[in-house]
């Protein structure tokens, strides 16, 4: 049985922070995408870097939405959880949550829509049958009526965002 919610820890580094020792807004996506790439390799055996190199296939970001709840600070250890919330023949929707070390304070919520992409032809590409089987096993859909703002409000009501 494959996990649906993947999790990893990262430490906020000096070169990623602003003068106030907060993680720079633009760097949240770098931390989340790095975590997701490592997680799918560790938990699903899906090496997206090898796939890009050997098959010329990958995913590109088509849309991102982020809600910054509480700053992440220099040298703080954060927990990043990600999950596949939807998929189609050519795209994926991923949700990411960044928490403090003990997962009591939510720092950020991110929604990412990724398009499967053929690098050499520079156009979208259909997911293989093997990928579709994997996605069916691990998808954790949100309620159909859930939009980003509603999800932010829902999470704020449930968890601490000091």
C-alpha positions as CSV (number, residue, x, y, z in Angstrom):
1,X,0.0,0.0,0.0
2,X,1.5,3.3,-1.1
3,X,1.3,6.4,1.1
4,X,-0.9,9.2,-0.1
5,X,0.5,11.9,2.0
6,X,4.3,12.2,1.6
7,X,6.5,14.0,4.1
8,X,10.0,15.2,4.5
9,X,12.0,17.7,6.6
10,X,14.2,20.5,5.4
11,X,16.2,23.2,7.2
12,X,15.8,26.8,6.1
13,X,19.2,28.0,4.9
14,X,20.8,31.5,5.0
15,X,21.0,32.0,1.3
16,X,17.3,31.5,0.9
17,X,16.3,34.2,3.5
18,X,15.5,37.9,3.3
19,X,17.2,40.5,5.5
20,X,14.6,39.7,8.3
21,X,15.7,36.1,8.4
22,X,12.4,34.9,6.9
23,X,12.4,32.4,4.0
24,X,12.1,34.6,0.9
25,X,8.6,34.3,-0.7
26,X,10.1,33.1,-4.0
27,X,12.0,30.3,-2.3
28,X,8.9,28.5,-0.8
29,X,8.3,27.0,-4.2
30,X,11.9,25.8,-4.4
31,X,11.7,24.0,-1.1
32,X,8.3,22.5,-1.9
33,X,9.3,21.3,-5.4
34,X,12.6,19.9,-4.1
35,X,10.7,18.1,-1.3
36,X,8.2,16.6,-3.7
37,X,10.9,15.4,-6.1
38,X,12.7,13.7,-3.3
39,X,9.5,12.2,-1.8
40,X,8.2,10.6,-5.0
41,X,11.6,9.1,-5.6
42,X,11.9,7.7,-2.0
43,X,8.2,6.6,-1.6
44,X,7.2,5.6,-5.1
45,X,10.5,4.9,-6.8
46,X,9.7,7.5,-9.4
47,X,13.0,9.3,-10.3
48,X,11.8,12.4,-12.2
49,X,15.3,13.5,-12.9
50,X,16.3,10.2,-14.5
51,X,13.0,10.2,-16.5
52,X,13.9,13.7,-17.9
53,X,17.4,12.6,-18.8
54,X,16.6,9.2,-20.3
55,X,13.1,9.7,-21.7
56,X,13.0,13.4,-22.3
57,X,9.8,13.6,-20.2
58,X,8.9,15.7,-17.1
59,X,6.4,18.0,-15.7
60,X,6.2,21.8,-15.9
61,X,4.4,24.1,-13.6
62,X,1.2,25.5,-15.3
63,X,-0.3,27.2,-12.3
64,X,0.7,27.8,-8.7
65,X,-1.3,29.3,-5.8
66,X,0.3,30.0,-2.4
67,X,-1.0,31.3,0.9
68,X,1.7,32.4,3.3
69,X,0.4,31.9,6.8
70,X,3.4,32.2,9.1
71,X,7.1,32.9,8.2
72,X,9.6,30.2,8.1
73,X,12.8,31.4,9.7
74,X,16.5,31.0,9.2
75,X,17.8,27.5,10.4
76,X,14.3,26.4,11.3
77,X,13.5,22.8,10.5
78,X,10.2,22.6,8.5
79,X,8.0,19.6,7.6
80,X,6.7,19.6,4.0
81,X,3.8,17.3,3.3
82,X,2.6,16.8,-0.3
83,X,-0.2,14.9,-1.9
84,X,-1.6,14.3,-5.3
85,X,-5.2,15.7,-5.3
86,X,-6.2,15.2,-8.9
87,X,-4.8,13.9,-12.2
88,X,-5.7,13.6,-15.9
89,X,-4.1,12.1,-18.9
90,X,-1.8,15.1,-19.2
91,X,-1.8,16.9,-15.8
92,X,-1.4,16.6,-12.1
93,X,-2.7,18.7,-9.2
94,X,-0.5,18.6,-6.1
95,X,-1.2,20.2,-2.7
96,X,1.7,21.0,-0.3
97,X,1.7,22.1,3.3
98,X,4.7,23.5,5.1
99,X,4.6,23.1,8.8
100,X,6.8,24.0,11.8
101,X,9.0,21.1,13.1
102,X,6.3,19.5,15.2
103,X,3.4,20.1,12.8
104,X,1.5,22.4,15.1
105,X,1.8,25.6,13.1
106,X,1.0,25.8,9.4
107,X,3.4,28.1,7.5
108,X,2.1,27.8,4.0
109,X,-0.4,26.1,1.7
110,X,0.5,25.6,-2.0
111,X,-1.5,24.2,-4.9
112,X,0.4,23.3,-8.0
113,X,-0.9,22.2,-11.4
114,X,1.7,20.4,-13.4
115,X,1.6,19.4,-17.1
116,X,3.4,16.3,-18.3
117,X,5.8,17.6,-20.9
118,X,8.0,16.2,-23.7
119,X,11.1,18.2,-23.4
120,X,12.5,17.9,-26.9
121,X,9.3,18.6,-28.7
122,X,8.4,21.2,-26.1
123,X,4.7,20.2,-25.9
124,X,2.4,18.4,-23.5
125,X,2.6,14.7,-23.4
126,X,0.1,11.9,-22.3
127,X,1.0,10.1,-19.1
128,X,1.9,6.4,-19.6
129,X,-0.3,3.6,-18.4
130,X,2.2,2.9,-15.6
131,X,2.0,6.5,-14.4
132,X,-1.8,6.4,-14.6
133,X,-1.9,3.2,-12.5
134,X,0.4,4.9,-9.9
135,X,-1.7,8.0,-9.8
136,X,-4.9,6.0,-9.2
137,X,-3.3,4.3,-6.2
138,X,-2.1,7.5,-4.5
139,X,-4.6,10.2,-5.4
140,X,-6.3,11.9,-2.4
141,X,-9.0,14.0,-3.9
142,X,-10.4,17.1,-2.2
143,X,-14.1,17.8,-2.3
144,X,-15.1,18.8,-5.8
145,X,-16.4,22.2,-4.6
146,X,-13.2,23.1,-2.8
147,X,-11.4,26.1,-4.2
148,X,-8.2,27.5,-3.0
149,X,-9.6,30.3,-0.8
150,X,-12.0,27.9,0.8
151,X,-9.2,25.5,1.5
152,X,-7.2,28.3,3.1
153,X,-10.1,29.2,5.4
154,X,-10.8,25.5,6.2
155,X,-7.1,24.9,7.3
156,X,-7.0,28.2,9.2
157,X,-10.0,27.1,11.2
158,X,-8.5,23.7,12.0
159,X,-4.8,24.4,12.7
160,X,-2.7,27.1,14.4
161,X,-1.4,29.9,12.2
162,X,0.0,32.0,15.0
